[in-house]
Amino acid sequence: MAESSHEKKLGLIAGNGNFPLIFAQEAKREGYRIVAVAHHDETNAEIEALVDELTWIYVGQLGKIIRTFRRAQVRQAVMAGGIRKVKLLGNFRPDFRGAAFLARIRSRDDDTLLRGIAEELEKDGIQVVDSTLCVPQIIPRAGVLTRLTPSERQWEDVRLGFQTAKEIGRLGIGQTVIVKNRVVLAVEAVEGTDRDRARW
């Protein structure tokens, strides 16, 4: 059966965690045909049952991502899930396009890497769209999300945590902090958020 020229296609660059699985399920419900690239030793293998086409790659194979999407005539793609930064320090296998990209960028912080990858994809006619495209329900509403409203002392921890998180984000260190009694107990770095939570 030939593919319809009007078929909705979406590329999925899947990292680790549950988010790529959730995104794929919801995108399928929205009627998209999902062409995914998944990362060895990162992406949950359950992704195979949730997408229409799947290509496994190693971290750094930017050229293979672009070729996969171009062959499938994908014009829009989403990045979902993380990549452990330790992969960028040793155990990764960039192809020519990936190595050339890494040689050009001045910083390896998350924001620079993600923006740079998006720009590389867009050079080949693949627009990177918001990862909440098919899952608007996961965006928390403004206000208190728990049954109990924080005490003023807890709000002090929240304010300190927010200020600290903004600063480590600006410096490209991480995105998560753990605060208790106005003491910063942990700051996310290369080990990732889950490791920070496990320590406390």
N, C-alpha and C positions, 0 to 999 in steps of 0.2 A: 504494500500500500504506500503510495507516494505521500510525502509530507505536504501539508497545506502551506501555501506561501503566506497565509495569514496566521499560521500557528504562533502562539506566544512562546518565545524561547527566552530563557534566562540562564546565564552562566553563574555558577556557584564556585567560589574559591573557598574550600572548606578547610578550616584549621581544627584545633582541638576543642573539647568540651561538647556540651549538648546543643549549643545554639545552632550549629549547622544542621543537625537533625531536625530541630524544631522548625527552622526556616524552610528546609526542603519539604516537610510535611505540609506546611501552610501554603507554600507557593504552589504545590500540586493541587491543593484544594481550590486555589485561585485560578487554576486552569493553565498554568505554565508548564512547558516541557523543560525539564532541568538538565542542563549539561554541566556536570561537576568535575572539578579537579580536586583530588584529596591528597593529603601529604602522608607519606610513609612515616610510621612511628608517631604520628600526631593525631590524625583524624580517626574517629571511631568507625570501625568496619561496618557498622549498621547502616552507614550512609548508602551502601550498595543497593539496599532494598528500597530506598526512598527516592532515587533519581532515575532518569531515563538513560543517561549516558554517563559513564564514569571513567576517568583516567587517573591513575595513581602517579604521583610525582614525588621527587625529593625536594626538600627546602632549597630554594635558590634557582629552580628550573623555570625561570620567567619565560624564556622562549617557548618552552613546551606548553605553558598555560596559554600563551597567545596563539600558537599553532592549533591547539585543541579547539579553542573558541572560534577561530577563523574557519577551520574546516567545517564546523557545525553551524556556521553562519550566525553565530551569537553576536548581538549588537549591544547587549546590556549585561552587566555582571555585578554580583554582590560578593563582598568579602565577609565571611562569617566565621567566628571562632578565632582563637589565638594561635600563635606559634611560639614555643618556648625559645627565649632569646639565646639560651645556650647552644641552640642549633646554629645560630649565626656566628658562634665563636669557635666552632670546631667541626661538629658532625653535620655538615651540609654539603650538597653537591651542585653548585651552580653550573648551569650551562653557559654558553657564550654570552647570551643576552643578559643573563643574571649577573655574570661576572663583570660585564661592561657597566651595568647599572650600578653595582656596588662600588666600582672604581671611581665613578663620577660623583657620587653623593658625598657631601661634606660631613654628614652626621649619620649615626645609625640609631638615633632615637626613634621611638615608635611612629611619631607623627611624620617625621621626614621620610621614613621607609614607606609608610602607607600612601602618603601623597605622591611619592616618587613612583611607586608601582602603578597607581591610578593613572598618572601621566603617561607611563609607558604603554599601558593598555589603550589609552585614548589615542595615542599616535597611530595605532592600528585599527581605529574605528570601533573600539569597544568602550562604551561609557560605563564607568563604575557608579552605581546608584546606591542610595541609602539602604543599609542592611535592615532597616525596619519597614521596607517596602510592603512586605506581605504579613508583617506581624506587629501592627500598630498597638495591639492589645498588651504587648509586653512593656510598653513605655509607662513608667509609674506616673500617677497623677500627682499634682502638687499637694503638699500637706503631709500630715502624719499618716503613715501606712500601717502602724501597729495598733493594737487595741488600747494600749496605754500611751498617754502623752508623756514625752520626756520631762523630767524634773528640770529645774533651772540649772542644777549642777551637771546633769547630763547634756543640757544644751550647751554648756561651756565646753564639754568634750567634743560635741558636734562641731562647734565653731572652730575650735583648734584643729580638729581633724580636717575640716574643709580647707582651712587656710594652708595646712601642711600639704594636703593632697594637691592643691593648686600649684604649690611651689615645686614639689618633686615632679609634677607633670611638666611644668615649664622647663625644668632642667633635664627632662628626658630620662628620669630615673625610674619612675613607675607611676602607678595610678592609685595605689591602695595604702592606707595607713590604719593602724590600730591604736586607739587612744583610750586611756582610763584614768580618771582622777587628774586630768590635765597633764598627763604624762604620755608621750608618744612611745608606745611599747614596741612597735614594729613598723618598718617602712618597706614597701615592696621594691625589689630591685630585680636582678636577673632571675632569681628563683621563682618569681611569679606569685600571683595572689593566693592560690590554693595553699602553697607552702607557708605563707604568712599566717593564714587562718589556722592551719594545723598546729602551729607553734603556740597559739593562744586559745 
